[in-house]
Amino acid sequence: MEKGSTRKVRLLRLAPEDNVCAVTATVEAGESLEFEGRQIRFADRVPTGHKVAVVPIAKGEPVRKYGVAIGSATQDIQPGQYVHTHNLKSDYLPTYTLDEQNAYLRS
């Protein structure tokens, strides 16, 4: 964005290595926004604050936001697709597990 520009930023990449951006205002399916000199056409409606892919993400690849992996893609994700629980799984490993009786076991 040029100095002094009043254009509103609608795609916010939080770290250079991120493969998703947060949207700063709801974007409707079919809308296109410019990002790093190219157009991203939105395949889905993406609510304010949620994530959209800005590069292709293959199934199993890490999804990166804040410069860190926040989970893995459960399917191929194309630029402009909404990234949420339907195509992203957490890779979080809890510090405890449950046995067959659902009793806590310490790791």
C-alpha atoms as an extended CHARMM CRD file, in Angstrom:
* protein
*
       107  EXT
         1         1  MET       CA              0.0000000000        0.0000000000        0.0000000000  PROA      1               0.0000000000
         2         2  GLU       CA              1.3220000000        3.4310000000       -0.9050000000  PROA      2               0.0000000000
         3         3  LYS       CA              2.1830000000        5.9380000000        1.7940000000  PROA      3               0.0000000000
         4         4  GLY       CA             -0.8690000000        8.0320000000        2.5760000000  PROA      4               0.0000000000
         5         5  SER       CA             -3.2150000000        5.5580000000        0.9050000000  PROA      5               0.0000000000
         6         6  THR       CA             -6.6900000000        5.2710000000        2.3680000000  PROA      6               0.0000000000
         7         7  ARG       CA             -7.3600000000        1.8170000000        0.8980000000  PROA      7               0.0000000000
         8         8  LYS       CA             -8.6050000000       -0.5720000000        3.5360000000  PROA      8               0.0000000000
         9         9  VAL       CA             -6.4690000000       -3.6870000000        4.0550000000  PROA      9               0.0000000000
        10        10  ARG       CA             -8.7840000000       -6.7170000000        3.7440000000  PROA      10              0.0000000000
        11        11  LEU       CA             -6.1840000000       -9.5310000000        3.7380000000  PROA      11              0.0000000000
        12        12  LEU       CA             -3.7370000000       -9.5260000000        6.6280000000  PROA      12              0.0000000000
        13        13  ARG       CA             -0.6700000000      -11.7890000000        6.5210000000  PROA      13              0.0000000000
        14        14  LEU       CA              0.7300000000      -11.9140000000       10.0330000000  PROA      14              0.0000000000
        15        15  ALA       CA              4.1680000000      -13.3430000000        9.1390000000  PROA      15              0.0000000000
        16        16  PRO       CA              6.0370000000      -13.6550000000        5.8110000000  PROA      16              0.0000000000
        17        17  GLU       CA              6.0140000000      -17.4760000000        5.9000000000  PROA      17              0.0000000000
        18        18  ASP       CA              2.2320000000      -17.7480000000        6.4690000000  PROA      18              0.0000000000
        19        19  ASN       CA              0.2090000000      -19.5850000000        3.8180000000  PROA      19              0.0000000000
        20        20  VAL       CA             -3.0600000000      -18.1150000000        5.0940000000  PROA      20              0.0000000000
        21        21  CYS       CA             -4.2390000000      -14.5880000000        5.7640000000  PROA      21              0.0000000000
        22        22  ALA       CA             -6.8900000000      -13.2700000000        8.1200000000  PROA      22              0.0000000000
        23        23  VAL       CA             -9.6750000000      -11.2360000000        6.5400000000  PROA      23              0.0000000000
        24        24  THR       CA            -10.3150000000       -7.8910000000        8.2340000000  PROA      24              0.0000000000
        25        25  ALA       CA            -13.9150000000       -7.7180000000        7.0010000000  PROA      25              0.0000000000
        26        26  THR       CA            -16.2650000000      -10.4310000000        5.7450000000  PROA      26              0.0000000000
        27        27  VAL       CA            -15.5900000000      -11.3770000000        2.1190000000  PROA      27              0.0000000000
        28        28  GLU       CA            -18.3420000000      -12.9580000000        0.0230000000  PROA      28              0.0000000000
        29        29  ALA       CA            -17.9040000000      -15.9500000000       -2.2940000000  PROA      29              0.0000000000
        30        30  GLY       CA            -17.0070000000      -14.7670000000       -5.7900000000  PROA      30              0.0000000000
        31        31  GLU       CA            -15.3140000000      -11.5660000000       -4.5930000000  PROA      31              0.0000000000
        32        32  SER       CA            -11.7130000000      -10.9280000000       -5.6800000000  PROA      32              0.0000000000
        33        33  LEU       CA             -9.0860000000       -9.0960000000       -3.6700000000  PROA      33              0.0000000000
        34        34  GLU       CA             -5.5810000000       -8.0850000000       -4.6500000000  PROA      34              0.0000000000
        35        35  PHE       CA             -2.8170000000       -9.7250000000       -2.6520000000  PROA      35              0.0000000000
        36        36  GLU       CA              0.8760000000       -9.2360000000       -3.3820000000  PROA      36              0.0000000000
        37        37  GLY       CA              0.2060000000       -8.1490000000       -6.9580000000  PROA      37              0.0000000000
        38        38  ARG       CA             -2.2420000000      -10.9120000000       -7.8830000000  PROA      38              0.0000000000
        39        39  GLN       CA             -5.9580000000      -11.4540000000       -7.5670000000  PROA      39              0.0000000000
        40        40  ILE       CA             -7.3300000000      -13.9410000000       -5.0350000000  PROA      40              0.0000000000
        41        41  ARG       CA            -10.8640000000      -15.0140000000       -5.9670000000  PROA      41              0.0000000000
        42        42  PHE       CA            -12.8250000000      -16.2160000000       -2.9490000000  PROA      42              0.0000000000
        43        43  ALA       CA            -14.4540000000      -19.6050000000       -3.4070000000  PROA      43              0.0000000000
        44        44  ASP       CA            -16.3100000000      -19.2880000000       -0.1030000000  PROA      44              0.0000000000
        45        45  ARG       CA            -17.7360000000      -16.6370000000        2.2030000000  PROA      45              0.0000000000
        46        46  VAL       CA            -15.0750000000      -15.8970000000        4.8420000000  PROA      46              0.0000000000
        47        47  PRO       CA            -16.2040000000      -14.1420000000        8.0420000000  PROA      47              0.0000000000
        48        48  THR       CA            -14.2460000000      -11.3080000000        9.6430000000  PROA      48              0.0000000000
        49        49  GLY       CA            -11.1150000000      -12.5470000000       11.4250000000  PROA      49              0.0000000000
        50        50  HSD       CA            -11.1590000000      -15.9840000000        9.7930000000  PROA      50              0.0000000000
        51        51  LYS       CA             -8.4990000000      -17.5250000000        7.5370000000  PROA      51              0.0000000000
        52        52  VAL       CA             -8.2380000000      -17.8480000000        3.7730000000  PROA      52              0.0000000000
        53        53  ALA       CA             -5.5270000000      -19.6690000000        1.8310000000  PROA      53              0.0000000000
        54        54  VAL       CA             -3.3320000000      -17.3710000000       -0.2660000000  PROA      54              0.0000000000
        55        55  VAL       CA             -1.1920000000      -20.1330000000       -1.8150000000  PROA      55              0.0000000000
        56        56  PRO       CA             -2.0070000000      -23.7790000000       -2.5990000000  PROA      56              0.0000000000
        57        57  ILE       CA             -1.7770000000      -26.0030000000        0.5020000000  PROA      57              0.0000000000
        58        58  ALA       CA             -1.5590000000      -29.7530000000       -0.1390000000  PROA      58              0.0000000000
        59        59  LYS       CA             -3.3170000000      -32.3160000000        2.0380000000  PROA      59              0.0000000000
        60        60  GLY       CA             -1.0880000000      -33.0560000000        5.0470000000  PROA      60              0.0000000000
        61        61  GLU       CA              0.9440000000      -29.8380000000        4.7570000000  PROA      61              0.0000000000
        62        62  PRO       CA              1.1850000000      -27.4940000000        7.7360000000  PROA      62              0.0000000000
        63        63  VAL       CA             -1.1310000000      -24.4940000000        7.7560000000  PROA      63              0.0000000000
        64        64  ARG       CA              0.9470000000      -21.5280000000        8.9240000000  PROA      64              0.0000000000
        65        65  LYS       CA             -0.3260000000      -18.4490000000       10.7330000000  PROA      65              0.0000000000
        66        66  TYR       CA              1.7130000000      -16.1750000000       13.0360000000  PROA      66              0.0000000000
        67        67  GLY       CA              4.7850000000      -17.8020000000       11.4530000000  PROA      67              0.0000000000
        68        68  VAL       CA              4.0440000000      -21.1850000000       13.0470000000  PROA      68              0.0000000000
        69        69  ALA       CA              2.1040000000      -24.3020000000       12.1030000000  PROA      69              0.0000000000
        70        70  ILE       CA             -1.4000000000      -24.1300000000       13.5830000000  PROA      70              0.0000000000
        71        71  GLY       CA             -2.4500000000      -27.5120000000       12.1830000000  PROA      71              0.0000000000
        72        72  SER       CA             -2.4530000000      -29.5980000000        9.0050000000  PROA      72              0.0000000000
        73        73  ALA       CA             -4.6380000000      -29.5050000000        5.9140000000  PROA      73              0.0000000000
        74        74  THR       CA             -7.0580000000      -32.4480000000        5.7810000000  PROA      74              0.0000000000
        75        75  GLN       CA             -7.5600000000      -31.9090000000        2.0430000000  PROA      75              0.0000000000
        76        76  ASP       CA             -5.9730000000      -29.8770000000       -0.7440000000  PROA      76              0.0000000000
        77        77  ILE       CA             -6.7690000000      -26.1850000000       -0.2450000000  PROA      77              0.0000000000
        78        78  GLN       CA             -6.5980000000      -23.6750000000       -3.0880000000  PROA      78              0.0000000000
        79        79  PRO       CA             -6.0110000000      -19.9130000000       -2.8380000000  PROA      79              0.0000000000
        80        80  GLY       CA             -9.3000000000      -18.2170000000       -1.9960000000  PROA      80              0.0000000000
        81        81  GLN       CA            -10.7010000000      -21.1240000000       -0.0040000000  PROA      81              0.0000000000
        82        82  TYR       CA            -11.8770000000      -20.6670000000        3.5720000000  PROA      82              0.0000000000
        83        83  VAL       CA             -9.5570000000      -22.4610000000        6.0280000000  PROA      83              0.0000000000
        84        84  HSD       CA            -11.3630000000      -23.7340000000        9.1110000000  PROA      84              0.0000000000
        85        85  THR       CA            -12.2930000000      -26.9720000000       10.8870000000  PROA      85              0.0000000000
        86        86  HSD       CA            -13.7260000000      -28.5540000000        7.7090000000  PROA      86              0.0000000000
        87        87  ASN       CA            -10.2660000000      -28.6510000000        6.0510000000  PROA      87              0.0000000000
        88        88  LEU       CA             -7.8290000000      -28.1450000000        8.9480000000  PROA      88              0.0000000000
        89        89  LYS       CA             -6.9600000000      -30.4390000000       11.8500000000  PROA      89              0.0000000000
        90        90  SER       CA             -5.1040000000      -29.5410000000       14.9900000000  PROA      90              0.0000000000
        91        91  ASP       CA             -1.7330000000      -31.1660000000       15.5230000000  PROA      91              0.0000000000
        92        92  TYR       CA             -1.8800000000      -30.3040000000       19.2220000000  PROA      92              0.0000000000
        93        93  LEU       CA             -0.6680000000      -33.1170000000       21.4580000000  PROA      93              0.0000000000
        94        94  PRO       CA             -2.1590000000      -32.9700000000       24.9500000000  PROA      94              0.0000000000
        95        95  THR       CA              0.0480000000      -33.6080000000       27.9540000000  PROA      95              0.0000000000
        96        96  TYR       CA             -2.3100000000      -36.3530000000       29.0980000000  PROA      96              0.0000000000
        97        97  THR       CA             -4.2970000000      -39.1930000000       27.5540000000  PROA      97              0.0000000000
        98        98  LEU       CA             -7.3880000000      -41.1190000000       28.5750000000  PROA      98              0.0000000000
        99        99  ASP       CA             -7.3570000000      -44.8690000000       29.1120000000  PROA      99              0.0000000000
       100       100  GLU       CA            -10.2900000000      -47.1440000000       28.2510000000  PROA      100             0.0000000000
       101       101  GLN       CA            -12.1380000000      -46.0660000000       31.4180000000  PROA      101             0.0000000000
       102       102  ASN       CA            -11.5870000000      -42.3900000000       30.5030000000  PROA      102             0.0000000000
       103       103  ALA       CA             -9.2960000000      -41.9610000000       33.4980000000  PROA      103             0.0000000000
       104       104  TYR       CA             -6.4290000000      -39.5260000000       33.1250000000  PROA      104             0.0000000000
       105       105  LEU       CA             -2.9770000000      -40.9810000000       32.6380000000  PROA      105             0.0000000000
       106       106  ARG       CA              0.0540000000      -38.8080000000       33.1790000000  PROA      106             0.0000000000
       107       107  SER       CA              2.5600000000      -38.6970000000       30.3230000000  PROA      107             0.0000000000
